[in-house]
Amino acid sequence: MRGRLDDEKLETLRSWGAGLAADGRDELRAAGKAILILIEEIERLQVDLWHILDQSDIAATSGTPDEDGVPAASGEALAGPEPHDELEPTLRDRLLRLLDSRLPDKR
């Protein structure tokens, strides 16, 4: 599996995860559940990204119209951090919290 995770690859992973989650062995069942949890999180993050991009588009076009009647782009919308810069730490933090909550305490 190379390249970005498109819908087809996510469905392949989902079927693998479901198959493993139904296995009788604890380790494989846990791996399958982890795959399914990660797929759900990827889908939630995609929705979050779409909302951020929609808000950026709205903010960029909400400026005052120029001489042609076209709204000018807001400087704040253009000067903000890239969505990738905001989402990468969020995904990492969410994954770490999820993994910490799922791992048995080894004390």
BATORBA-13459 format. One line per field, with one value per atom (N, C-alpha, C): chain; atom name; z, y, x. Coordinates in pm, whole numbers, always signed. Last residue first. Example, Ala and Ser with C-alpha at 12.3 -4.5 7.8 and 13.67 -1.06 7.14 Angstrom:
<recs>
cadena (A|A|A|A|A|A)
atomo (N|CA|C|N|CA|C)
w (+708|+714|+787|+780|+780|+780)
v (-225|-106|+3|-569|-450|-330)
u (+1285|+1367|+1290|+1319|+1230|+1320)
</recs>
This chain:
<recs>
cadena (A|A|A|A|A|A|A|A|A|A|A|A|A|A|A|A|A|A|A|A|A|A|A|A|A|A|A|A|A|A|A|A|A|A|A|A|A|A|A|A|A|A|A|A|A|A|A|A|A|A|A|A|A|A|A|A|A|A|A|A|A|A|A|A|A|A|A|A|A|A|A|A|A|A|A|A|A|A|A|A|A|A|A|A|A|A|A|A|A|A|A|A|A|A|A|A|A|A|A|A|A|A|A|A|A|A|A|A|A|A|A|A|A|A|A|A|A|A|A|A|A|A|A|A|A|A|A|A|A|A|A|A|A|A|A|A|A|A|A|A|A|A|A|A|A|A|A|A|A|A|A|A|A|A|A|A|A|A|A|A|A|A|A|A|A|A|A|A|A|A|A|A|A|A|A|A|A|A|A|A|A|A|A|A|A|A|A|A|A|A|A|A|A|A|A|A|A|A|A|A|A|A|A|A|A|A|A|A|A|A|A|A|A|A|A|A|A|A|A|A|A|A|A|A|A|A|A|A|A|A|A|A|A|A|A|A|A|A|A|A|A|A|A|A|A|A|A|A|A|A|A|A|A|A|A|A|A|A|A|A|A|A|A|A|A|A|A|A|A|A|A|A|A|A|A|A|A|A|A|A|A|A|A|A|A|A|A|A|A|A|A|A|A|A|A|A|A|A|A|A|A|A|A|A|A|A|A|A|A|A|A|A|A|A|A|A|A|A|A|A|A)
atomo (N|CA|C|N|CA|C|N|CA|C|N|CA|C|N|CA|C|N|CA|C|N|CA|C|N|CA|C|N|CA|C|N|CA|C|N|CA|C|N|CA|C|N|CA|C|N|CA|C|N|CA|C|N|CA|C|N|CA|C|N|CA|C|N|CA|C|N|CA|C|N|CA|C|N|CA|C|N|CA|C|N|CA|C|N|CA|C|N|CA|C|N|CA|C|N|CA|C|N|CA|C|N|CA|C|N|CA|C|N|CA|C|N|CA|C|N|CA|C|N|CA|C|N|CA|C|N|CA|C|N|CA|C|N|CA|C|N|CA|C|N|CA|C|N|CA|C|N|CA|C|N|CA|C|N|CA|C|N|CA|C|N|CA|C|N|CA|C|N|CA|C|N|CA|C|N|CA|C|N|CA|C|N|CA|C|N|CA|C|N|CA|C|N|CA|C|N|CA|C|N|CA|C|N|CA|C|N|CA|C|N|CA|C|N|CA|C|N|CA|C|N|CA|C|N|CA|C|N|CA|C|N|CA|C|N|CA|C|N|CA|C|N|CA|C|N|CA|C|N|CA|C|N|CA|C|N|CA|C|N|CA|C|N|CA|C|N|CA|C|N|CA|C|N|CA|C|N|CA|C|N|CA|C|N|CA|C|N|CA|C|N|CA|C|N|CA|C|N|CA|C|N|CA|C|N|CA|C|N|CA|C|N|CA|C|N|CA|C|N|CA|C|N|CA|C|N|CA|C|N|CA|C|N|CA|C|N|CA|C|N|CA|C|N|CA|C|N|CA|C|N|CA|C|N|CA|C|N|CA|C|N|CA|C|N|CA|C|N|CA|C|N|CA|C)
w (+3575|+3703|+3789|+3324|+3346|+3476|+3218|+3308|+3346|+2871|+3012|+3093|+2647|+2692|+2838|+2600|+2563|+2614|+2666|+2734|+2706|+2494|+2639|+2712|+2247|+2277|+2427|+2279|+2253|+2289|+2311|+2418|+2402|+2060|+2183|+2300|+1888|+1879|+2007|+1967|+1980|+1977|+1902|+2040|+2061|+1622|+1705|+1850|+1551|+1523|+1612|+1638|+1689|+1669|+1484|+1628|+1689|+1226|+1254|+1403|+1220|+1232|+1269|+1187|+1303|+1326|+948|+1068|+1194|+772|+799|+927|+749|+820|+857|+820|+727|+804|+1015|+989|+889|+854|+955|+919|+648|+732|+835|+528|+451|+538|+723|+671|+597|+762|+872|+820|+522|+557|+667|+312|+444|+474|-24|+73|+204|-141|-120|-14|-360|-222|-213|-652|-599|-458|-773|-698|-640|-883|-973|-902|-667|-769|-868|-405|-473|-581|-103|-248|-303|+203|+129|-20|+283|+285|+207|+270|+345|+355|+157|+66|+138|+367|+259|+166|+522|+575|+464|+352|+390|+438|+342|+219|+249|+611|+547|+420|+643|+719|+660|+475|+445|+517|+615|+480|+439|+850|+856|+719|+746|+814|+820|+646|+554|+617|+889|+786|+688|+1014|+1076|+973|+832|+848|+911|+877|+743|+750|+1144|+1110|+970|+1115|+1192|+1158|+963|+905|+981|+1151|+1022|+960|+1345|+1376|+1248|+1209|+1256|+1284|+1178|+1059|+1098|+1445|+1369|+1244|+1505|+1580|+1502|+1329|+1313|+1386|+1436|+1297|+1277|+1690|+1677|+1536|+1624|+1686|+1675|+1525|+1439|+1494|+1756|+1639|+1545|+1915|+1958|+1841|+1763|+1786|+1828|+1785|+1654|+1668|+2061|+1999|+1864|+2108|+2170|+2099|+1856|+1933|+1982|+1696|+1831|+1918|+1501|+1525|+1671|+1454|+1473|+1503|+1402|+1524|+1555|+1151|+1267|+1398|+999|+1001|+1121|+1047|+1087|+1095|+932|+1074|+1125|+664|+739|+889|+611|+600|+674|+651|+733|+730|+449|+589|+681|+232|+246|+390|+284|+287|+300|+249|+380|+391|-23|+74|+214|-128|-155|-53|-45|+4|-15|+19|-46|+6|+164|+198|+131|-71|+28|+50|-123|-152|-41|-112|-123|-153|+0|+0|+0)
v (-155|-130|-251|-136|-237|-211|-116|-56|-162|-173|-213|-146|+79|-9|-47|+264|+124|+28|+512|+464|+317|+537|+533|+477|+549|+436|+423|+795|+673|+550|+972|+957|+827|+934|+901|+883|+1026|+888|+846|+1294|+1206|+1060|+1387|+1391|+1296|+1346|+1278|+1273|+1518|+1375|+1298|+1763|+1716|+1567|+1795|+1770|+1718|+1816|+1713|+1690|+2040|+1906|+1800|+2272|+2260|+2116|+2229|+2260|+2244|+2195|+2080|+2103|+2454|+2351|+2231|+2708|+2610|+2506|+2996|+2875|+2785|+3311|+3206|+3086|+3491|+3491|+3379|+3470|+3430|+3417|+3562|+3427|+3378|+3822|+3725|+3583|+3947|+3925|+3823|+3832|+3881|+3850|+3929|+3826|+3891|+4115|+4104|+3998|+4028|+4046|+4027|+4216|+4087|+4108|+4455|+4394|+4259|+4575|+4490|+4424|+4703|+4786|+4704|+4469|+4559|+4634|+4431|+4414|+4512|+4319|+4419|+4403|+3961|+4096|+4193|+3699|+3787|+3930|+3510|+3582|+3680|+3401|+3462|+3544|+3289|+3404|+3476|+3080|+3183|+3307|+2932|+2986|+3099|+2863|+2945|+3009|+2702|+2827|+2920|+2491|+2569|+2703|+2399|+2454|+2536|+2311|+2415|+2480|+2109|+2225|+2341|+1931|+1993|+2117|+1861|+1933|+2001|+1721|+1841|+1926|+1507|+1598|+1728|+1392|+1440|+1539|+1316|+1422|+1477|+1110|+1230|+1346|+929|+986|+1111|+871|+931|+998|+745|+872|+944|+513|+608|+744|+399|+438|+539|+345|+441|+488|+149|+275|+382|-55|+6|+140|-112|-67|+4|-204|-84|-27|-436|-325|-195|-587|-552|-435|-611|-541|-498|-763|-628|-547|-997|-925|-781|-1077|-1039|-961|-1126|-1031|-983|-1326|-1193|-1089|-1520|-1491|-1346|-1535|-1589|-1556|-1250|-1366|-1409|-1018|-1136|-1262|-840|-819|-939|-927|-950|-937|-839|-979|-1013|-564|-641|-790|-502|-478|-559|-569|-638|-625|-382|-525|-608|-142|-171|-320|-159|-163|-197|-133|-252|-267|+122|+6|-125|+273|+270|+153|+228|+177|+172|+362|+219|+158|+628|+550|+400|+664|+700|+610|+758|+671|+724|+796|+844|+745|+544|+665|+699|+186|+307|+425|-118|+0|+124)
u (+296|+365|+361|+181|+286|+361|-148|-51|+52|-217|-227|-117|-334|-225|-244|-534|-560|-453|-441|-562|-589|-224|-201|-323|-358|-272|-246|-491|-567|-484|-278|-377|-454|-153|-81|-177|-354|-309|-237|-372|-488|-447|-113|-161|-279|-115|-15|-63|-325|-334|-238|-213|-341|-356|+18|+32|-99|-124|-24|-5|-293|-349|-247|-142|-229|-272|-6|+71|-12|-217|-130|-53|-323|-400|-314|-78|-132|-212|-166|-86|-156|-259|-268|-184|-270|-150|-149|-516|-399|-275|-686|-707|-583|-590|-583|-597|-650|-510|-495|-904|-871|-725|-937|-902|-863|-1219|-1075|-1049|-1483|-1435|-1284|-1530|-1488|-1437|-1581|-1690|-1657|-1367|-1444|-1562|-1247|-1313|-1395|-1336|-1243|-1319|-1529|-1511|-1409|-1376|-1453|-1428|-1384|-1329|-1416|-1455|-1543|-1491|-1295|-1384|-1475|-1156|-1079|-1168|-1358|-1283|-1208|-1437|-1533|-1461|-1198|-1256|-1353|-1174|-1070|-1122|-1398|-1390|-1284|-1322|-1443|-1439|-1096|-1080|-1201|-1221|-1118|-1101|-1386|-1445|-1345|-1194|-1292|-1353|-1070|-995|-1089|-1278|-1223|-1148|-1297|-1411|-1363|-1047|-1081|-1197|-1075|-979|-1003|-1263|-1297|-1204|-1107|-1229|-1273|-909|-872|-994|-1066|-1000|-957|-1144|-1246|-1184|-890|-966|-1075|-826|-746|-819|-1017|-1016|-940|-935|-1068|-1077|-682|-694|-828|-760|-675|-684|-897|-970|-891|-680|-793|-872|-524|-470|-582|-699|-659|-604|-705|-829|-798|-439|-492|-621|-424|-333|-388|-626|-633|-548|-776|-654|-656|-1000|-1008|-888|-1101|-1014|-1024|-1231|-1315|-1233|-1031|-1110|-1198|-945|-860|-939|-1165|-1126|-1041|-1158|-1276|-1242|-907|-932|-1051|-957|-852|-877|-1159|-1190|-1084|-1018|-1135|-1169|-826|-784|-900|-1003|-919|-873|-1106|-1197|-1120|-874|-939|-1035|-831|-734|-794|-1058|-1037|-940|-1023|-1137|-1117|-666|-791|-901|-392|-504|-630|-117|-214|-326|+139|+64|-34|+99|+180|+90|+84|+0|+89)
</recs>
